[in-house]
Amino acid sequence: EVQLVQSGAEVKKPGESLKISCKVSGYSFTSYWIVWVRQMPGKGLEWMGIIYPGDSNTRYNPSFQGQVTISVDKSISTAYLQWSSLKASDTAMYYCARLGLGETFDYWGQGTLVTVSS
Amino acid sequence: DIVMTQTPLSSPVTLGQPASISCRSSQSLVHSDGNTYLSWLQQRPGQPPRVLIYKIYNRFSGVPDRISGSGAGTDFTLKISRVEAEDVGVYYCMQATQFPYTFGQGTKLEIK
């Protein structure tokens, strides 16, 4: 069974750093791209970036380039999304998903809620 | 970036009646490989999104056949032939033809 399990909710202060995770199981981690999607409170979905775990090839949405870093650890089948200096505007739910069949996001994590507040 | 525009943004529907959502892209979604990477996703309240339809009209595993997709080029439609209570949520079209991948604004389906 394909599963993407994300790390738990985080509450951080502006300026702090953060790394959230997405651990996958049930398929070959290195064979499918992983995407990160942001959903701000009460808003729609935004594609942040994508990484191929096989070779760490990464593409960012220009809107998020330089704001976040996407990475993987193949040894533990885990993808990461990290910030070096959070802002209040980073408050959102973040989802990881697999880019699979027909170039669609066929399996999703449960989401990680990040709250940034002083 | 390819802009995806959905209409309507809100759709109150009576149980058992049909529903239809349109999605228009700012440029053709036909990829150089000949495929059209247009998907439809559903997000039920409090849940992560899930895929319903990929490559315009292909139903994902477990999606009932009362849900269908159609269209070509820049104009696409999601249809639900008979709305059930479990269909309540927000529906998004999404293109994966060109980076950055983009979503429509979402259409909220609610029961009258």
Interface residues (C-beta under 8 A of the other chain):
Chain A: V35 V37 G44 L45 E46 W47 I50 R59 Y60 N61 P62 S63 Y95 A97 L99 L101 G102 E103 T104 F105 D106 W108 G109 Q110 G111
Chain B: N35 Y37 S39 L41 Q43 P48 P49 R50 V51 Y54 K55 N58 F60 V90 Y92 M94 A96 T97 F99 P100 Y101 T102 F103 G104 Q105 G106
